[in-house]
Amino acid sequence: MGEPPAAAQAHFEKLIVQLAEDAGTDGPRRKGFASHSMFVGRKMFAILDESGALVVKLPPERVAGLIASGAGSGWSPGHGSPLKEYLAVGFDRKARWLSLAKESRTFMASKG
């Protein structure tokens, strides 16, 4: 897998700091795991993919609505069909990253 563009990586790092400050924790990163992933407990809720898009996990109905509104697109980890619970939000829409990451973190935290 390739590395995301440097500008997207830098924005992702800022996002990690913002989420840590918001939650009053050390942050959503797990030691020994990919540096482009965010976790709540043991659940991954967001990643930065190699295109520089933030990928968040949300309920399928929410993902469908966000895709329909133009907020992002479906995402697949490989060459298959997009996964119904994942939304990719491009770097060109980075203003939405923080709110969607918070929403995803809350959603995944509810899954125990």
C-alpha positions in Angstrom: 0.0 0.0 0.0 1.3 3.5 -0.9 1.6 6.5 1.4 -1.1 9.1 1.4 -0.1 12.6 0.1 1.9 14.7 2.6 -0.8 17.4 2.9 -3.4 14.8 3.8 -1.1 13.2 6.4 -0.4 16.5 8.0 -4.2 17.3 8.2 -4.8 13.8 9.6 -2.2 14.4 12.4 -4.0 17.7 13.3 -7.3 15.7 13.4 -5.8 13.2 15.9 -4.7 16.1 18.2 -8.2 17.7 17.9 -9.9 14.4 18.7 -7.7 13.8 21.7 -8.3 17.3 23.1 -12.1 16.8 22.6 -12.1 13.5 24.4 -9.6 14.4 27.1 -7.5 11.3 26.2 -4.1 10.5 24.8 -5.8 10.2 21.4 -7.3 7.7 19.0 -4.1 6.1 17.9 -3.1 2.6 19.1 0.6 1.7 19.7 2.0 -0.8 17.3 -0.7 -0.3 14.7 -0.8 1.5 11.4 -0.1 5.2 11.9 -3.0 6.1 9.5 -5.7 4.6 11.7 -7.9 5.8 14.6 -9.5 3.7 17.3 -12.0 4.0 20.1 -11.1 1.2 22.5 -10.4 -1.8 20.3 -12.6 -0.6 17.4 -11.2 1.2 14.4 -13.4 4.1 13.4 -11.3 6.0 10.8 -8.3 5.6 8.5 -6.5 7.8 6.0 -6.3 5.8 2.8 -3.5 6.1 0.2 -5.5 8.5 -1.9 -5.5 11.0 1.0 -9.2 10.5 1.8 -10.5 10.1 5.4 -12.5 6.9 5.6 -15.0 6.7 8.5 -17.3 3.9 9.6 -20.9 4.9 10.1 -24.4 3.2 9.9 -25.2 2.1 6.4 -28.2 4.5 6.2 -26.0 7.4 7.2 -23.4 6.5 4.7 -26.0 6.3 1.9 -27.3 9.7 2.9 -23.9 11.3 2.9 -23.1 9.8 -0.5 -26.4 11.1 -1.9 -25.6 14.6 -0.5 -22.2 14.6 -2.2 -20.3 14.6 1.1 -18.2 11.6 0.1 -18.2 8.4 -1.7 -18.3 4.7 -1.0 -15.1 3.0 0.0 -13.6 -0.5 -0.6 -10.3 -1.7 0.9 -9.5 -3.5 -2.4 -10.9 -4.0 -5.8 -14.4 -5.1 -4.7 -17.7 -3.3 -4.2 -17.8 -0.4 -1.7 -18.5 -1.5 1.9 -21.9 -0.2 3.0 -20.6 1.1 6.4 -17.6 3.1 5.1 -17.5 6.6 3.7 -14.5 8.1 2.0 -14.2 11.9 2.3 -11.6 13.4 0.0 -9.0 15.9 1.1 -10.9 18.5 -0.9 -13.6 18.1 1.7 -11.3 18.2 4.7 -13.5 20.8 6.4 -15.9 17.9 7.1 -13.3 15.5 8.6 -13.5 16.5 12.2 -17.3 16.3 12.5 -17.5 13.0 10.6 -14.6 11.6 12.7 -16.4 12.5 15.9 -19.6 11.0 14.6 -17.8 7.8 13.6 -16.0 7.6 17.0 -19.4 7.9 18.8 -20.9 5.3 16.5 -18.1 2.8 17.1 -17.9 3.5 20.8 -21.6 2.4 21.0 -20.6 -1.0 19.6 -18.8 -1.9 22.8 
